[in-house]
Amino acid sequence: MRTRRQFVAGLGSALALPVAAQFRVEISGVGATQLPIAVAAFKGEAGMTAQVSAIVRADLERSGLFRSVDAPAGLDERSALPPEVRGRGADALLAGSVMRLADGTFDVRYKLWDVVRGSEHFTRATTVAAPDLRLAAHRIADEIHEKLTGERGVFATRIAYVTKAGRNYTLRITDADGEGGQVALASAEPIISPAWSPSGKDLAYVSFESQKAVVWVQNVSTGARAAVANYPGSNSAPAWSPDGRDLAVTLSRGGPAQLHLVSREGGTPRRLTSSASIDTEPVFAPDGRTVYFVSDRGGGPQVYRVPTAGGNPERVTFTGAYNISPSISPDGKSLAYIARQGGAFRVTALDLASGTIQTLSDTNDDESPSFAPNGRLLVYASREQGRDVLMTSTLDGKIRTRLLSSGLDMREPAWGPFGR
Amino acid sequence: MTLTTRATLLIATAALLAACSSPVKLDEVPVESRNPTAAEGAASGTAGAGTSAATSGTSQSQVATVNTGAAAPAAALSQRTVYFDFDSFELRDDSRPVIDSHAKALTANRSGRMVAEGHTDNRGGREYNLALGQKRAEAVVRSLTLLGANANQLEAVSFGKERPAAEGSDEAAHAKNRRVELKDKP
């Protein structure tokens, strides 16, 4: 039995937001155990551009780990714990206030109660710039997630992806809830393979604006950018080293696609693989010492790994004839990739220690899986009813959400790091 | 002339000059920088104004937009296409006349330059298809050089599955999309 719910993330009705990349979130296959939490309306938030309590509530619900319970009105962080909250079945209660200060910044204060014990989890305060009110709400949701589940939340992170409308391609950046979307790059030619720097300040990507594939690095907040790999042939598949100093890229340079390492400042690339086959889609292991990649040296494309210092590649995937687009979990233990099963391309997870394989989706045209920085969730591209869509899934495949946008084809998602 | 148009022209000119020079040396990395347009820069400045954040001084939510300008004009003086079988980089017999005529033209005119642009059908991953298309383009370039063209007259590039000639996912569309387009470089 499959439950299906729909709601508009952030309860858009009351909000005046940039509409470009708003997407609705559909949740399917919700897990059985959900923690009941009451999130009270924050004092002073009515009429503001972003309603903190609504954003926190939507974040928690979307994770599939929380269930929203009605909260009493008129609470803030200084209130006493109202006795009726326990009667409503809530295990936790969040209340707080938002105040606009004279310099235009916002003072946000909040308190999380342990309703069952009748005690306080924490009381906190933060001051943020006006455009960061939404970010402040996501950070509160992250703190609650971590306090109550023991795992770091990813609500304050961002996702980069590419949209296509006719011949207009845009590289967009949105909050992990799909709200607050902004355009980083607009082009009349394709854009593929965005990759976040470990700091979350830069995006590498492949742009065809010069009628061939060139790897660029762009500062997200300023828009300043430079081509870091623009050699004869194709330059593609950028992946950042964990220290953010180097990129692994695929260069053809007059031969088959091969992996190279290049400084993010440019400079002479160092060749990492030497085969007569296709070697592409590099991704660094979290320790930086190994690069996973795709090669068809054995016939069809399979995932291999090679020491970053150089050496002999070893094969990693053995099941199936076509395994591409590897993404490594932040703990380095799981590999997500796209496996062809018959005529279907599906997100698959491989436990590297045990070799256990699990198919995570039931769609047929999955592409480009990307791990959230807490390793609990993946975002990937798929196709539904003739449209390119983005999906998220938990690593166990139990909770999947579809991120909906207003009629745009969405592809090439890349989940950003914790920082920004 | 708008600022954007002028920028596009500058870029086009730069690309043209680059195309006419000898192949880029691998130890000289060509790095270009471009900044957001004035209008967009101003807009982001406005959004950030009056928000002296107590946290870090600037907004951490701001994203600047870069626009690469309008589509490049079709530069091709002539354009020929060769098609490939599924999962194959072998030149088919029916591509011989096209390859031969272009090899002759390049041999006769040593200042002539061409781009071989590889494409794939829409099945499978974007990056893997980019590499597959590159392999097809390299096969065409190799064939042209074996027939007398100089390597420095040719560049093999790929669009993978990003620029299909035919929409759709049936075999007829797939067959039209598995191709290499030969384009003159002005």
Interface residues (C-beta under 8 A of the other chain):
Chain A: D103 G104 T105 T126 T127 V128 A129 A130 P131 D132 R134 L135 R167 I173 G180 Q182 V183 A184 L185 A186 S187 A188 E189 P190 I192 S193 S207 F208 E209 S210 Q211 K212 A213 Q218 N219 V220 S221 T222 G223 A224 R225 A226 A227 V228 A229 N230 Y231 P232 G233 S234 S236 A237 T250 S252 R253 G254 G255 P256 A257 V262 G266 G267 T268 P269 I278 T280 E281 V294 P301 Y322 I324 S325 I338 R340 F345 E367 S368 R411 E412 R420
Chain B: I11 A15 P23 V24 L26 D27 V29 P30 V31 E32 S33 R34 N35 P36 E40 G41 A47 G48 G50 T51 S52 A53 A54 T55 T58 S59 Q60 S61 Q62 V63 A64 T65 V66 N67 T68 G69 A70 A71 A72 V115 E117 G124 G125 R126 E127 Y128 L130 A131 L132 Q134 K135 E138 A151 E155 A156 V157 S158 F159 G160 E162 R163
